Amino acid sequence: MSVSDSRQRRRKSMLRGTLIVGIGTLLSRLLGMLRDVATAAALGMSVGGIMDSFVLAFRLPDIARRLFGDGTLSISFIPVFSKVWQHDQKKAWSLLSVMLTLVFLFLTGFVVIGEILCGIGFTIFLPDSKVYLTSHLLALLLPYLILICMAAITSATLQTLGHFSLSALIPSILNIIWLLGILLIAPFFTEDPATQCYLLTLCILIAGIIQFFIHFPFLRVYHFRFDLNFAKVREEIRQIFRGFFPQLFGLMSMQLNILFASGIAWLFTGSQEAMIPWLGRLVSFPMRSGAVSAIYYSERLYEFPQGLIGLAIATAIYPLLSQHAAKKNYVAFGEDLSLGLRIQFVFSIPAGVGLMLMSEKLSHLLFQRGAFTPDDMARTADLIFWFGTGVWAFCSLPIVIRAFYVLGDIKIPFRVGLLSCILNIVLGLFLIWFMEEQGLALSASVAAGSQALILFLIFVMKYRHIDWQSILFGILRSCFATFAMALIVAVIMKTLPGESSADDVIHLLLGGLVGIFVFGVVYRFVGGRELGTILRMFIKKRINQNVNQKTNHKRRKRK
């Protein structure tokens, strides 16, 4: 096979995996958006801080899911499992069995400690305290942490075997059951918002059970057998966990920054006329109740491009980079990594600017109904705007960090990620006194942008397995096309009248379609080729499918 044929085959493999993961992620994100729209209408954002308590309680298992699923343990597990699978499949199943057992035992101990602390929380504090409700909800949600993390390990196994579709659809199970809970189950039993939150936690637990056990019919196709032989895979287990904690602040720094932002918002929210008791009543609360919920709702919007672009490309490219690194084929490594980053910037830069331009329309269309007030809408729109400034970084980080890990370098992402978390906390604690919760969104975007830029520069200087010039010119072309797009979309948004939901739909559809068209034309005019490459490959694939179908049809007729 020639070098060009090999390069073309790798590109097709990467784009095919990206497409599968992207479609599954799109479905999950759409269902997730529907669930949050329904939750916003039912529970609102600010009333009594109930939604703040629910969001904070859900954060811990959700962060754990990302840590084990999209994050560090899966990244450590996939290369080791892939290497073992190529040589000894029975040993690979032993590795999976031991991993599931260790994760279960570790997380069970963690959950027991958490349940004790929650018990102390709702024993000491009064029922009208936000700590009381948060402790109750967290105590119910902690077992979900075990289920979803074990599901993440089985999903990573299927990804290694080339089965991307199920792992991409797993989050949709939670979204569907959550939707059923908030639309049918909770309103059927009660109208009290706090009780509805309790019922939602039970729905989440049911979803976790399904998310874990649904993997096993697919694993059985590959002849999975549970084999708890720790001695057989002792060295592989050590190899997986050796880099786990250093990787934590690298790959998971984005999620940790959002967790820290939510924690800061929860601590510093209250009546803005009241003084903060645990600061000696020297200053008043800088943020109103609902800040945690505003972060949660706005986060859903920037997660759309992050999942569809950054995580989809990173998930598809990681096995390819692992294979190139194992074979020491650094030319192919650099080509695939450079292509992945160029494609990412083509989409993430205009996506972030689009979120900023359409933040108010999106917030109004999606959330303002039921218990979600106009003030809640305005607060959420402001956060969407500031999160939009960091979309390019949120999409870049999963790809760049995986490139470091494939080459065995976990120290640099760890150090830079740790600095990013510190910057986020310090900057957030400073900005909340001037910008309220908007300061937390801005600090998260600044921290992610700094982390992405530093990591990219270090990678270019240290490894040189990358065509940084093509990436830089791709960024410049994308920025130029995005600027042209932004001018046109801004004029459309300003010119069209109306403030109803129907008007919002017209604004978003017209602005989005015209913006995409303008961006594509200008990007191609200034020499961008990535969009054309993707389009040609998918068109060629479709033509080949049609030709094969016609050929098979003719053969059947002859028979």
Order of alpha helices (4+ residues) and beta strands (2+ residues): alpha-alpha-alpha-alpha-alpha-alpha-alpha-alpha-alpha-alpha-alpha-alpha-alpha-alpha-alpha-alpha-alpha-alpha-alpha-alpha-alpha-alpha-alpha
